[in-house]
Amino acid sequence: MTTERATPGSVRALDRITAEARACTRCAATLPLGPRPVFQLGAGARLLITSQAPGTRAHATATPFDDASGDRLRGWLGLTRAQCYDPAGVAIVPVGLCYPGRLPRGGDAPPSPGCAALWHPRLLPLLTGLRLTLLVGGHAQDFVLGKGRMAERVRDYAAFLPRHFPLPHPSWRTTGWERRNPWFAAELLPALRHAVAAALDRGQGARGGA
């Protein structure tokens, strides 16, 4: 299978729909910090990171994963900050494009209902060169794969390749889970870095869609 190249028409369409997504105010009444869609797209992106929703730091800087969890995720992937934020190779589109607020007992609230159903079908088909989609956290996995157990999917990651690679969310809460599951560092991370490197290798053919 040959990687499709972005045509001038598809680039224009992506630019237009990206502008519409960035201007979205659909959930303004329920967002504690107001609407500010945070995502990264490039017509030639080969790797897609689908996660939960931006946090407060990402909301403030308009940069996805611009916090400690982003540092951990980039460490898992074997990518530098510059590589991660190069839209020519990497797209980052969360399930909820805006910061959703906090839960009463701590932790971020779930992504705004309906956000991904509205924007993913409009944005992602225009990323014609995608080879691999990382599903970071339970919300991303449930949206793409249907309801299921995050930990079981991560443990069975190979069953979802070459199209998807399920991962836990890289927040500080995952550190204890990692210690209890040494296979994550020993087995999964080498496989993850290999899959990411292969997806971003411009000399390789397409390996699956989003």
N, C-alpha and C positions, 0 to 999 in steps of 0.2 A: 504494500500500500504506500502510495507516494503522498508526502505532505502537501496539502493544498496551500497555494500562495495567496496572500491577501490581495485582492484586486482593488483598483482605485475606488470602484463603487462600494465595495465592502468596507473600505476604510472610511469613506464618507458616511456610510450608514452607521458604523460604529461610533464615529465622532458625534453624529446627531443624537443617537440614542444615549450615549454617555452624557451629553449635555442635559438631556431630559432627565436622566436618573439623578444627576447632581443637583438639579433644581427641584426634585420631588419634595413635596410638603404633605404627602398623604397622611402621615401619622403625627403631624405637628401637635395635635391636641393631647397626645399621650406621651410625648417625649420630654423628659424633665429638662434637658438642655437644649431642646429645640432640634429641628431637622438639620443634619449635616451629613449627607451620605459620604462614606469613606470607603473607597475601593481603588483598585489599580487595574488598568486595562491597556493592552497593546494589540494591534491587529495580528501581529506575528507571534504572540505568546505561545509557548510550547508547554508550559507548566501552569496549572491552575490550582491555587490554594483557596478552598472553600472552607470558611470557618464560621464562628457563631455570630459575632457582631463586634463593632469597634468598642474599645473601652474608653475611659475618660481621657487618657493620654492621646489616643488616636483621634478622638473627637477634637481635642484642643489643637493638634498639629495637622489634622487632615491627612495623616500618614498611617496606613494599616500596620498593626503589630509594632507600633513605635513605643515599646515598653519592655519590661523584663521578660514577659512571655514571648515577645518577638525574638529577643536574644536567644532564649532557649530553643525556639523553633528553628532559627537559623543554624544553631549548633546541631540539632538533630539532622537537618537537611544537608549539612556540609556546605552551606552557602555563606558568602560574605554579605554584609549589609548592601554593598553596591550591587552585587548579583541579584539579591532578593528584590531590590527596588528598580530593577531594569525592566520596564514594561515590554521591551522587545522580546524578553524571554519568559517573564513571570507575570501572570495575572493573579490578582487577589480580590475575590468577590465573596463577601460573607453572606450568610443567610439573611441577616438583617443589616441593611446598609448604614443604619444610624445607631448611636448609642442608646440602649433601651432603658437605662436606669438600673437601680439596685433592688434586690430582694430585701424584705424586712429583716431576714436573719443573716444577711450578708451575701456577697456574690452578685454578679450581674444578673439582671432579669433576662428571660428568654427573648429571642429576637422578635421584633414586631410582627404580629401575624399577617400573613399575606404579602410581605415584602418580597421574599424570594419568588413566590409564585407570580408576582407582577413583573419583576425585572430580570430574573435569570433566563426565562424563555426568550426575552428580547435581546439580551446582551450576549449570552454564551454561544448561540449558533453562529455569531459573526466571528468568533475566534477559531478560524478554520484550521489552524496549525496545531491545535492542542493534541498532546500525546498522553498526558497523565494528569489526573485530578487528585489532589490530596484532600481528604475529608477529615478536617481537624475538629474533633469533638463530637459529642452525641447529636447536637442539633443539626450539624451539617450532614452527618451520616443518616439521620432519620429523614431529612428532606430528600436526599438523593436516593437512598436505598430502601426507605420505608422503616417503620419502627423496628427496633432491635436493641440488643445490649452492646454498648460501646466496647467494653472490655473484651467481649467474645469476638467482636469483629476485628479488633486490633490484633488479638492473638492469632486469628485466622486470616491475617492480611493477604497471604499469598493467593487465597481463593478469589480475591477481588482484582488481582492484576490480570492484564496490563493496564486496564482502564482506570481503576481507582486504587487508592492506597489509604485505608482508614488509620487515623492517629488519634491519641488522646489530646485534649487541649493542653497546651504547654504552660499552664499557670503553675504557681508555686504549690497548689494543692496536689499536683501530680507527682511531686518528688517522693512522697511516701509510697505511692503506688509503684513507682519505678523501683524503689528499693525492694519491694515485696515481689517484684517480677523481673528478676535479673535477665531473663531471656530478651527483654525489650532492648537493652543495650548490647547484649551479646549477639543476638540474631537479627532483630528487626532493624536496628539502626544501620548496620552495614548494607542490608538489602534496600533500605530506604535511600541511602546515599547513592547506591548504584542506580536505582530507578530514576532518581532526580537527575543525576549526571547524564544518563542515557536520554532522558526526555529533552534536556537542554542542548544535547549534542547536535549541532546543525548539520552534521554529516550523516545522521541517521534518518530513517524513514519514520512516518507517523506510527504511533503504537496504540492509538485508541483515542476516543473522544471524551467529552465531558458529559 
